[in-house]
Amino acid sequence: MQSGQIISLKRYLDSTSSGAIDQRGPEEPDVLALTMAAYGSALQEMGNCSLDACPGLGDGLQRGLGRLRNDLSVGMNCAALEAMDAGVQEQLRDWGRNTARHYQQKADEIKGLLIVMARTAESVGARDQRCAKQISEVTARLREVASLEDLTEIRATIERSASELKTSIDRMTVEGKEALDQLREQVSNYRTKLEAAEEIASRDALTGLRSRLCVETLIENRIGAGAQFCVAIIDIDGFKKVNDDHGHLTGDEVLKQFAAELRSACRQTDMIGRWGGDEFIIVLECTLPEATAQIDRLRKWVCGNYTVQRASGALKLRVDASIGLSEHLPDESIKQLLARADAAMYKCKAASRAIGSGASR
C-alpha cells in the first residue's frame, strides 16, 4: 500500500507542478489531502504492527515512523516526498534486520538453556550413581557387622534392613536412570529441532544459498575478529526482462540454476548467499589480488547460456552478471564495506551497458 500511495502522490505533484489546473469542484474532496492522510495512517499502523511483531524493538520503529508521519504536509514537493519514502524504507529494512537478529539471539539463548539442562541432567545422574554406590558400600559393611554371633537378633534386623535398603537403592537407581534417559532423549529432540530451525532460517528458500542475515552475521564476525577478507556483490544483468518476457517461474528457475553454478565455481572456504532479488553475495577469505583472480574465474563460469525447461519446451537464455569486489579496510564498518562493493558492481554494470550500446551501433 505504501508504494502505491507514493506513486499516486508523486504523479499528482508532478501534474500540479507542470501547470495542470485542479478541476475539482467546490464540493469534491481534496485528493492530495486524502492520500496524504491515508499514507500517514499506513505509517501509524506499520508502527503499531511492529509492536505486536516484536515488542522489544517495535517501539523504536513506531517512534521513527511517527516522526515521519508528523512531517507529512500537503505542501510537500516531489523531492521531499521521495526523501521521506527513502527514510521509511530504510527504517523498515533496519527494523527487519534488527528483529531477525533479536530472534536469532533468543534462539541461541534457548539452545544454551537446553544444553545447560542436558549437562545438569547428566550431573544429577552421576550424583545418583555415586550415592547409590556409597549406600551399597554401607550395606556391605552392615552385613559384616551383622555376622557377629553374639548379636543374633541385631544381625537379623540389620540384614533385613540392609536388604530392604539395597532393594530401594536399586529401584531408585533404575528409575533415576530411566528418568535421566528420558530427559536426555527429550533434550536431544529439542536440540535437533532447534538446529533444524536454525538451518532453515539461515538458508534462502528458493536457491538454498545462505540468507542475507546469515551472511551479514558472518561479515560482522569477520570484522570483529580482525580477519582479512573480501566481499563480492553479483547482480544478474537484465533479469527484469526475463521475468517480464517469460514469467516469474522462468525467472525463479534461472535464479536456481545461477545459484548452482555459483556453488560449483566457488571454493569451500567461500560463503555464498542470496542478497535479494537477482543479487548474490560472496565472502572470500583472502587478499584482494587472490579474490580478483577468483572472481575473474567465476565470471567466466557462471556467465553464458542457460536452458530452462518449460511446459512449452526448452528455453535458451543468455545470462550475464555485473560483479563488484571490495576488500575490508581497517576500522571499516559493514555498511561502508557493502556500499563500496555495491558501487563497484553498478560501475561494472554501467560499463557493460556502454559496451553493449557501442556494439549495437
C-alpha angles and dihedrals in degrees: 000000000000094000093048093049092049091051091050092048093048092049091050093048091046091053093049094045091051092060102266111155119234104241093188114136124229093260097044120100123255101253095196094050092048092048091048090051092049091050090050091050090050090054090049093050092048088055092048092049091051089060090054093045096048116000092187095059104020095083093068093050091045091054093045094050089044091057091050090048090054090053092057112115136170087229094063118121128217095267093053091047092050090049090051092049090051089051092051092049092048092051092049092049093048092046092049093052094044090049091050090050090047093055091043088056090049090051090051090051091052091048090051090050091052091051091050089050091051093050091046091051090051092049091048090051091049090049092051090051091051092048092049090051092049093049090048088055090051089050090053092051091049089054089054092052091047091059091077108114095211090061099055097145094042090047092054092048094047093046091051092047092046091050092050091046091050091050091049092048092048091051091047090050093050094045092045091051091049092049091046092049090049092049091048090051093050093047090048091051092050091047091050092049092047092049090049090050091049090051092050091048091050093053132077107241096221104042103022090232122129116287123248092251091052092052093046090052091050092050092049090050090051091050091048091051092048091237124164113243146139134225127215123193115199125197124186109233117237094359093145089062090055090056093043095047102036107019135254095281089061089046091052091051090052090051092050093048091046090051090051091052090050090054091050093049098045129080124245090252093056119095112217123195142166107248095192138294107354094343125104133184134209127195110206120195097214145077123288096258091051091045091050091054091047093050091049089055091045093051091055091048102048100036117080142063120347128189121212119193113221135170089257092051141274117330120203117207135179111229123194129170140202116223129197118195129192135169120223111254126209113278091006118142124227090250092055093046094051092045090057092048090048092049090050090051093052090047088054090048092051091050091051091051091049091052091047094051090047092052091049091057 
